[in-house]
Amino acid sequence: MTDPAKISPVTLAKLAKLGIHHRADLLLHLPLRYEDETHLAPIATVQAGETVQVQGVIAHSEVAFRPRRTLVCRMEDSGGELYLRFLNFYPSQQKQLAVGRRIRAVGEVRMGYYGPEMVHPKCRAVDDDTPLQQSLTPVYPTTSGLAQPLLRKLIVNALETLPLTDTLPGALLKKLRLADFADSLRLLHNPAPDISASTLEDRSHAAWRRIKFDELLAQQLSMRVHHRERGKRIAPALAAHGKLTARLIKNLPFALTSAQQRTFAEISRDLAQPHPMQRLLLGDVGSGKTIVAALAALQAIENGYQVALMAPTEILAEQHYLKLSDWLEPLGIAPVWLSGSLKKKDKQLAAEKIASGETLLAIGTHALFQSSVEFHKLGLAIVDEQHKFGVQQRLELRNKGTEPHQLMMSATPIPRTLAMSYYADLDVSVIDELPPGRTPVVTKLVSDARRDEVFERVRASCMAGQQAYWVCPLIAESEAQLRHVTGEASRSREQLLGPSSRTHRLRRTVSEGLQLQTALETYQLLTETFPELRVGLAHGKLSSAEKAQVMAAFKAGELQLLVATTVIEVGVDVPNASLMVIDHAERMGLAQLHQLRGRVGRGAAESMCVLLYQQPLSELARARLKIIYENTDGFVIAQQDLHLRGPGELLGARQSGVAMLRFADISADEDLLEQARQAADELLRDFPDAARAHLQRWMASKHDYLHV
C-alpha cells in the first residue's frame, strides 16, 4: 500500500476530497490532534471529558435493542469497570469484543447510565506483554471510508521518500528565527517520545509557527504574482475627460467628502491605464460609495464604453437604479434595469438595448451575467457587496467584455490587516469618513421584559411625524400564512387566520431554548396594538413587485411603521426613519447589526436603534451586544468581529475565492503575516527561484485563486 502506484482509484478519489492530489500534498496534511497511547490509565482514575487509553478484559458483551441496535460491552481491570458502546458495528467487532478478550481502548470518557463509558472508542486486542506506543499517535483530517492507519502509512512513506528541501534562503530563516522545514514536518507527523500532546497542540510551538509562516508566505506570493500578471493584460484605457463628472458634481445637493474625492481619484487613475483595474472600494454604512461608483461609471461612459452595475438583491439593485437615474438622467444618460423578476418582454427589451449599445449603463441583479445578456462594449463592471457573489458569477460578468475594468464595493468594513492579507491581489480604496450632516445613532440595549416600553417609544416617534423599522430575524414558513397576512391590516387575528387554521397556526421557531417571534406574528401584534398607525410588512418571500411596492410606500411616508426581516439590511435609504427596533438582536451577527443600524440616522432628526434581546444570553451573544453598543465605527466593529468569528466567516471567504488558510489565523498570527508580507517582496525581488519553489510546494494542487 505504501507504493503510490498501488493505491486504488477509490482511495485516490477519497484523498482528492481532502485536497491531496499529489504525494507531496501528503506532507502538508497535518494532524488535527494527537492521541496519547504511550501509557495506560487505570479505569478507577478516569474522569468524564478525558481522552485516555485503558486496558482490561471484556466481562460482558451484548447487542441491545433499546432504543436502537447497539453493541454494549463492559470492560474490567483490577480496580474498576468501563462500558464500551457501539451504535454502528460489524460482526468482526463483536468477535473482537467477546467475553474474555483482553482489549486496549482509546476514547473520550463520559458518564453514561451505568457509569463511565466510551462511545465508539478505538479498540484492539492485546496480550499482557503487548508494548505501548513510544510516541504520540497523530489523528488526521479524513473523509468517510479513509481510515487513519492507511492515511498514516501513506504520510510516513511520503516523509521517508520525498525530498524535504527547504524552499527559503538560509539568510531569511536566520533573520526571522524560523525552525527548519524538514524538522518541523517530522516533529508534527512523528512526534518525539518526550513530547506531550498539549505541547504539540499549542499552535505557538516553533514547528507550527514555521508551517503557518510558510502558508502565509505562499498566500502572499500567490496574490502578488496575480497582481503582476494583471499588469500584462490589456484593457481599454478610459481617460479622465472630466466633463460629465464635473457636471454631476455640480448638480449634486451635497459636496463630496475628502475621502470620496481621494478614492475617486485612485479609481480614475486606474481606469486611465491600459491594464484591467481590480479595485475594492471599502466604506462603512452611509459613507457614500454609490456616488464614487457613479463618477467611475461616467468616466467609462465618456470614453464610449458601457458599464454594468450588479447588486446581490433586487432591493439593493433597485435602490441603485433609482438613485443613479436621478443623478444621471439630467446628463442625458438613462440607465436600464434588468432583473429576474421582469416580465419576459421587458427583459428581452432591456437585453436588446444592452446588446445594441443603446444603453450605456445597465443595473441589475445576477440576471446581468446570464448567457442571454450580451454587452456591445463593456468597459467597467461594478459589483456591490461583492463578497455575496460566487467567483464563477463574477467571472461570467467579467467575460461579458474583452477585459473590462472591475470596481468591487463592500459596506462590510474589513480590518486593515485582513484586507492587506485577503485582498493582496487587489488595490484597496477606503472611504474612512462619513458625509457631514449624518446624525449619530444612539444605541440602546433593552431586555425583552421591557417590550411594552419599546412599544410606547415606537408609538410616540411615529405620532410625532417620524417613521420606524421593526426588524425580526425569522418569518413563518407557511406560504398560506403569507398570503393571509398581505390582506387588510385592520382584520383581526381570527379573521386573518380563519376558523380552520388551528393546524397551520403561526409558529415560533425554537432554537437554543429561545422562542423567536416571526415577522408575521409581530406584524399582526403591532397592527392590533397601534390601530392608529399605518403598518407595512416586508420579507424575503414577497414577490419583487410586492416588496418594491411596500418599500416605495414607506419611503413616500404612506407607511409609518415597517415590520421587516433583514431584507432591509442594505440599500434602503429613508431619511425620515429615525427609530429602529431589532427584535432578538442576540441572534444576529455584528456585521448584520451594524448594517441594520445604518438604515437610520440618514436625516436631520436624532435617531435611535433599540436592540431588544431575550435572556438568558450566551457569552458570545453578550460579547456581540456589548461591542455594537459601545462602538459606531464599522472598522472597529469588524476588528472585534474578526476576534470573535475568524476571517473566513467574516469575509465569506469560501464565496470570495480566497485561498482558505488551513493552519494560520490572521488575528492570532498578525506578526507572522507582517513577516510574510515583507518576505514575499524580498523573495520575488532577490530570490525568484525560491519564490517559485515555495509556490510549487504550497499551491501546485490549488485552483487559481485570483479574485474576479
Secondary structure, DSSP 8 states (H G I E B T S, - for coil): --SGGG--HHHHHHHHHTT--SHHHHHT---SEEE--SS---GGG--TT-EEEEEEEEEEEEEE-SSS-EEEEEEE-SS-EEEEEESS--HHHHHHT-TT-EEEEEEEEEE-SSSEEEES-EEEE--TT----SS-EEE----TT--HHHHHHHHHHHHHHS-----S-HHHHHHHT---HHHHHHHHHS--TT--HHHHH-TTSHHHHHHHHHHHHHHHHHHHHHHHHHTTS---------HHHHHHHHH-SS---HHHHHHHHHHHHHHTSSS--EEEEEE-TTS-HHHHHHHHHHHHHHTT-EEEEE-SSHHHHHHHHHHHHHHHGGGT---EEE-TTS-HHHHHHHHHHHHHT--SEEEESGGGGSTT---SSEEEEEEETGGGS-HHHHHHHHTTSSS-EEEEEESS---HHHHHHHTTTSEEEEE-S--TT---EEEEEEEGGGHHHHHHHHHHHHHTT-EEEEE-SB--S-HHHHHHHTS-TTS-HHHHH-TT-GGG----EEETTEEE-BHHHHHHHHHHH-TTS-EEEE-TTS-HHHHHHHHHHHHTTS-SEEEE-GGGSSS---TTEEEEEEETGGGS-HHHHHHHHTTS--SSS-EEEEEEE-SS--HHHHHHHHHHHH---HHHHHHHHHHHH-HHHHHTHHHHT----SS--TTTTHHHHHHHHHHHHHHHHH-HHHHHHHHHHHHTTS------
